[in-house]
Amino acid sequence: MPLYLALLCVGALIGVGVASIRYKDRADVTRLVYGLTGGLCAAIFLAVIVPRGAHVLQTTLPLGLPWIGMRFRIDALSAFFLAVVNLGGAAASVYAIGYGAHEKSPMRVLPFFPAFIAGMNGVVMADDAFTFLVAWEFMSLSSWALVISHHDHAENRAAAYIYLLMASFGTFCLLMAFGVLGGATGAHDFDTIRAIPKDAWKSGLVLALVILGAGSKAGLVPLHIWLPLAHPAAPSHVSALMSGVMTKVAIYGFIRMAFDLLGPPAFWWSIHPLAFGAASALIGVLFATVQSDLKKLLAYSTIENVGIIFVALGLALAFKANGQALPAALAFTAALFHVFNHALFKSTLFFGAGAVLGATGEKNIEKLGGLIRSMPKTAFVFLGGCMAIAALPPLNGFVSEWLVFQAILLSPSLPQWILKLLTPAVGVTLALSAALGAGAYVRAFGVVFLGRPRSDAAEQAQETDQWSLRAMFALIALCLLAGITPSFMIDTISPAAAEYVGGRMPAQSQIGWFTIAPIAESRSSYNGLLVFAFIGLSAFAMAQTIKKFFPRPLRRAPPWDCGYVDPTPASQYTASSFAQPVRRALGAVAFSAREKLDMPLPGETRAAHFSVEIGDRFIDYIYAPLTKAVLFCAGRLNVVNFLSIQEYIALVFAALVFLLILVAL
Amino acid sequence: MTFLFDLFAQAAQMALVLALAPVLIGFTRKVKARLLRRRGPPLLQPWYDLIRLLRKDVVLAHDASWLYRAAPYLIFSTTWVAASLVPTFATGLMFGWIADLIALTALLGAARFFLALAGMDVGTSFGGIGSSRETMFGSLAEPATIMIAFIVSLIAGSTQLSEVAAYMASDFALRVSVLFALIGLIIVAIAENGRIPVDNPATHLELTMVHEAMILEYSGRHLAIIEMASALKLLLYVSLIGCIFFPFGIAPPDGSLADMGYGVAFYVVKIFVAGFLLALFEVSTAKMRIFRVSDFLGAALMLGLLGTLLVFVTRSL
């Protein structure tokens, strides 16, 4: 029943998209589309969170290719991801009821927004390769249309172009992966694929293709280059969906292939997710530390979080391959918990960035500042989002990172030497990226919301609308709730873990007081609720004590600033000056950061000028040579453009003969 | 009855760290002065200073937001909660299990998060300098702490500080990785508390300061709370080093009142020894350039990584 309801809602989502074109002249079309989309997402969310026991729901619809149909299925994993997708979708819709009113050309967004959500739902419910790929492509293309919705900026067109290239490349890799999986049997439904025995080279090939395919959609380094371009280009509620939810659908794709369709894992499967995940975590956060475009900063931090999730999945694969069910369940739970958390706080942060953009028209954080006074509610929510993503207790981001660390602490029991050497390195990378991430968000919040306004736009900002605030407050409340009662989340994930890694963590909600103890209480335990209560109580006690015994008045004065009178907000620390120590310490290695200082000679009266250029080495060393090679080959093959008709026919014939020989072999 | 006793022990622990933290600062200052042939302020001078600050009005910059006023309380309470989770005179205290070593690091990270934000709130350049530098130090010191936490928890088989202390007390063997962890933690403690050679808590020389730059605009009770929090943080690190590496005399989980009395005596001796060593170290070294601090903390991070690798590798042999 939930499956049919979900499918019906997905159909309705596409219907809403189509209908929006029909009713585009209605004044309230924006509200209507987002309202309906939000309602449908909420319906799917409610349908899948109903406990189903161990039931797997399956159906075949007579759609798509003749005699094949489309198969759909919901198991514990799909249900979890459906919940994440639709929670994010519902929040983005509620937010967009307010935010979408700013849209200059709404028809470039409205038809594609519900279609995008429908595509993501389709991927998660698909039960055969055909349906999976169709839904995947549906998701990619509708999000591409959303990325290019503000097509009057040249950079957005460039972003959409690169996004389309990378998305096509990803789908192509997944297509090949399914081709190899099905092999000569041509099997395309997941049940048959599961049953086919795979040899080592075949699973290795599929795994590589999946990492390329799903990894490019998730933003795994070095396939991440589209992400910091596309996320800022899209409208903010779409950025939130792409960053908070679509990358999660890509992770679902990876889990579906690596943990399910490929059968029992070998230990070396874990090496790639571990290594690429750790690299993504560190590189993503380093770039987030130096960005001055707020949405770009958030996009790079998504790369970091995707990296953390892949590390946890890699650990889960390693433990599963070695038959260690309990640690595997712990790592798998950590990954899914982080998926959920990231969807919550990254959506919140993108919503906040959208509110700031709407209020000031400014994405460049160097021109913002002081917004905590003009937009106090947005500032409050954004601060919460920053704390959550910076993994500060008692919010939810900390719990999932803590679980990942606990999983790493169990990895000395892995017998393979390569993993023994790799996991401590991965551990230090994660610790480093967590700390750098906290710094990046101190910078983001501090420069945007604190201090004095650096431009007129920032000075005259107004608080954002009620609908946007509702969506943000709802998500941040969930962040706190998931942080102080993590045992519920862990128990919710445990059926999926049982299904995919064959192990369960001890039931956490039975420990009491919302404590979590992943292995045993003597080993490690954490209680978010009590930490929260203690922090609150001690702050309150301190405040009350002072109020009672030392009631001193408070007066306002100009800042002291060591006696230095500075009338201009330009003397404040900016985002780039804040990042300078990290840029200096790591800039030469991590990113090709170049500081240019144009200092006038003594006596000259022109202004000095300072600028920083940040380059991406992956573009310099991978993509630039690749583009060059493609252009070179294209130039060489250009001759083929100018052949006579006989030569064309000969060419086609030769190709046919070649292919026949290939098949005959 | 046991419940009440446990509650009493926990409350005593929280009160003890609060009372002793400024004393440790005072003792360190006193020893430093004596080593420099000065007389030095009285032992309780930090307490007098705190009370003096509490009796003053708060002068707040025009641009200060609510975050600026809330930050001291948040910094103080996260630090205090973290400090009361570290076993000082007894292990297995009532609320010791609510957070482990990794959570403790994150709690200190939360305190730093708010401190750095407070530094940026008024919108002066000095506050920004402090926050920016503190953030850089933190982004190296925090992973180093986590790696050290990895080492000790892999050896002790638990990230719970009580369990770690109990294990170290029962099975004290000299290991290379433990030594690495000790050196690393000392480096982190020096950097995190803004001591010489990383930062100078007594300076008001604008371009060299970190911690002081962030709290430059604070006054009255706000400043008092922040000073209290930073004293607590120093005490926390000293207790942490004490309970992990020198867990002598700590009362067992079901210890009697006498055990706890011994525990307190041992603890006080430990922190005075630590204060003396810290003062000795500080008078014999000079402050380093800001960009050398990343090398100094990088050493701690490398020691942590090496130690963790050693534990990983030797586990299987």
Interface residues (C-beta under 8 A of the other chain):
Chain A: G369 G370 I372 R373 P376 L383 M387 A390 A391 L392 P393 F398 W402 F405 Q406 I408 L409 S411 P412 S413 P415 K420 L421 T423 P424 A425 G427 V428 A431 L432 A434 A435 L436 A438 G439 Y441 V442 R443 F445 G446 V447 L450 G451 R452 T515 E521 S522 R523 S524 S525 Y526 N527 L530 V531 F534 I535 G536 L537 S538 A539 M542 A543 I546 F549 F550 R552 P553 L554 R555 R556 A557 P558 P559 W560 D561 C562 Y564 D566 P569 S571 Q572 Y573 S577 F578 A579 Q580 P581 V582 R584 A585
Chain B: L54 R55 K56 D57 V58 V59 L60 A61 H62 D63 S65 W66 L67 Y73 L74 F76 S77 T78 W80 V81 F95 W97 I98 A99 D100 I102 A103 A106 L107 G109 A110 R112 F113 A116 L117 M120 D121 V122 G123 T124 S125 F126 G127 G128 I129 S131 S132 R133 T135 M136 G138 S139 L140 A141 E142 P143 I146 M147 F150 S153 L154 G157 S158 T159 Q160 E163 H204 E206 L216 E217 G220 R221 I225 I290 F291 S294 L301 G304 L305 T308 L309 V311 F312 V313 R315 S316
